[in-house]
Amino acid sequence: MTDSVAMPMLGAMSTREDNLADDGPHARRHETVGGMLTSALNMEDEISSGVYEDYLDHRHWPAQLDDDVFVEIGRRLTVLIDDTKKHKKILQALVNEYGKDE
């Protein structure tokens, strides 16, 4: 990695603790099926765009990275991106079916 190239970083992802967080000792918990499923869907989206897709840009890699190696990395990351899209479809279907908050 060179000092001149900034690597993209993921922001904080939602976690169970985020879903259970409250604003004080008397605040209600806001954990719902819809919230949990939506959180999972958001994490898949962050993983895909924040990790895999960002790293398909040669500028995010060290300048000395061989072009053939970069192409191979891109080919393999594309498989992960496609898998993540499938995960997102599954999670979206779950949100649509079970995510109606009580």
VENSULMO-V691312 format. One record per residue. N is the residue number from 1. RES is the residue in three letters. NEAR is the number of other ideal C-beta (glycine too) atoms within 12 Angstrom. Layout:
n->N res->RES near->NEAR
n->N res->RES near->NEAR
This chain:
n->1 res->MET near->12
n->2 res->THR near->13
n->3 res->ASP near->8
n->4 res->SER near->10
n->5 res->VAL near->18
n->6 res->ALA near->13
n->7 res->MET near->18
n->8 res->PRO near->19
n->9 res->MET near->13
n->10 res->LEU near->20
n->11 res->GLY near->15
n->12 res->ALA near->14
n->13 res->MET near->21
n->14 res->SER near->25
n->15 res->THR near->15
n->16 res->ARG near->15
n->17 res->GLU near->13
n->18 res->ASP near->21
n->19 res->ASN near->23
n->20 res->LEU near->17
n->21 res->ALA near->18
n->22 res->ASP near->14
n->23 res->ASP near->9
n->24 res->GLY near->7
n->25 res->PRO near->7
n->26 res->HIS near->7
n->27 res->ALA near->10
n->28 res->ARG near->12
n->29 res->ARG near->17
n->30 res->HIS near->20
n->31 res->GLU near->22
n->32 res->THR near->19
n->33 res->VAL near->20
n->34 res->GLY near->22
n->35 res->GLY near->25
n->36 res->MET near->26
n->37 res->LEU near->28
n->38 res->THR near->28
n->39 res->SER near->30
n->40 res->ALA near->29
n->41 res->LEU near->29
n->42 res->ASN near->28
n->43 res->MET near->28
n->44 res->GLU near->31
n->45 res->ASP near->27
n->46 res->GLU near->24
n->47 res->ILE near->27
n->48 res->SER near->28
n->49 res->SER near->22
n->50 res->GLY near->23
n->51 res->VAL near->24
n->52 res->TYR near->29
n->53 res->GLU near->23
n->54 res->ASP near->24
n->55 res->TYR near->28
n->56 res->LEU near->24
n->57 res->ASP near->19
n->58 res->HIS near->19
n->59 res->ARG near->17
n->60 res->HIS near->26
n->61 res->TRP near->25
n->62 res->PRO near->17
n->63 res->ALA near->15
n->64 res->GLN near->12
n->65 res->LEU near->21
n->66 res->ASP near->13
n->67 res->ASP near->13
n->68 res->ASP near->10
n->69 res->VAL near->15
n->70 res->PHE near->22
n->71 res->VAL near->16
n->72 res->GLU near->14
n->73 res->ILE near->23
n->74 res->GLY near->24
n->75 res->ARG near->15
n->76 res->ARG near->17
n->77 res->LEU near->25
n->78 res->THR near->19
n->79 res->VAL near->16
n->80 res->LEU near->22
n->81 res->ILE near->26
n->82 res->ASP near->17
n->83 res->ASP near->18
n->84 res->THR near->26
n->85 res->LYS near->22
n->86 res->LYS near->16
n->87 res->HIS near->23
n->88 res->LYS near->26
n->89 res->LYS near->17
n->90 res->ILE near->18
n->91 res->LEU near->28
n->92 res->GLN near->21
n->93 res->ALA near->15
n->94 res->LEU near->22
n->95 res->VAL near->25
n->96 res->ASN near->16
n->97 res->GLU near->13
n->98 res->TYR near->19
n->99 res->GLY near->21
n->100 res->LYS near->14
n->101 res->ASP near->14
n->102 res->GLU near->10
